[in-house]
Amino acid sequence: MAMLAQASRLGLRRLCSGGSRCLEQAAACRLYSAAPAAPKAEDSADDDIVMQTFKKQQHSYRELLKGMQSIPLPLNGDEGAIRKYAESVEALKRKVGMPEVDDVVGATLNYKLRVARGNVRKFLESATEGVQLGQYGEVVTKILAAVDEIEEKTGAPLDAANEQGWKTLAKKVESIQKEHGLDDFQKVKKESVLEMYKAQLSEIKENAIETMETAKRRDGLEFIDVDVASLKPKL
């Protein structure tokens, strides 16, 4: 749930950001910009920015997997151990050049905002589609109510062109953030990351138990009792 809180917080930050209103306008300007220069014949495949990015990501991912082999997986549910594990993995991600969680979530939300062409209603619908909102459903409901009110007052859709509407929305969103404890971004971020690793470790534990039980039944070893929580496996 905290991960959803982080997504909500990041989404609200983007709605409040003055740069968000420029996304649609910037995209429109590109229609009138000069076409990029054709690549020179001598340019090699290594100069391709897409290929460079792909190679860099693959290298970072391999380094991440290599580094995680030395980090024990705490499957006993201990809060302190899980927190230490999360901190170790996040530090490793930074070391190998992997993006942080909020960067990934933020990039996704930025993309959805651009696809919505700066339209707040479309952005919210896209960002929450198929998501179990839980207690944060109230946050979205309140923002949509604010959008209804603003569009009615301004007589125009709340998009990049509705300057007055964006100013009003920023104030309302700030109030909603404080009301739901989303104004402290660093706190939300830490809670989100910890919750993410809790969920991952819980899934690993469940899969390990299922695998062992299947092997025990197959080999007639049901009498063997293994406490998965006492194990400290590594990837």
Phi, psi and omega in degrees: 000325179295328178298320177294325177298319179295317178298319179296317181297316179294322178297319180292323179298321180290326178290329180278336185294133177296332180292336181298324181292339183273349184301310181294319180295320179295319179297322180293323181296330182295336179297334183254004181275162181290148178292147180295149180294143180293142180294147179287151184299328184280352180299133179270170180296333181292344180275352179290121184297326179294315180295321178298315180296317180298315180297319180296317180296318179296319178297316180297319181295318178296319178294325178295312180298321179296315181292327182287346178294341181258005180252112181297146178267115179280106183257010182268000177079004180294125184299317181295319180293320179294320179296318179296319179297315180299316180296321181294316181291319179295322178295321178295319178301316179297320182296320183269359177087020177278146180291149177282165185303314183291335176292319180293312179298317181296320179296321179296316181291322177300317180297315181296325179292323179290319178298324179283358179056039177079001180280117186297317182298313180295323179298313181296319179296319180290317184292334184253001182297127178073010182257133174282102188285331181058227182293339182276358174298329179294327178297311180297319180300318181292322179294317179296324177295321178295321178297316178303313182296316182293317181294326178292319181288320183273343180069025181209155178299148178275088179228195185299335183275346184269080186298313181296322180297321180293322179297318179293318181298319180303318180292318181292320180294321178301319179293320180294321178301312181296319182298326185253014176069030180256008184278338178267090187297318182297322178293315179298320181297313180298317179296321181295314181296317180297316179297321179299314181289327175301314180296318180296315182292324178296319179293319178299318180296315180297318179294323180295316179297315180298318180296316180293318180296321178296317179294321179295318179292322181293321185259009179065038183246032182301338182287346180277128181247118180245125177272101183300325182297336181276348181281153175229067183289165176232153180290000000 
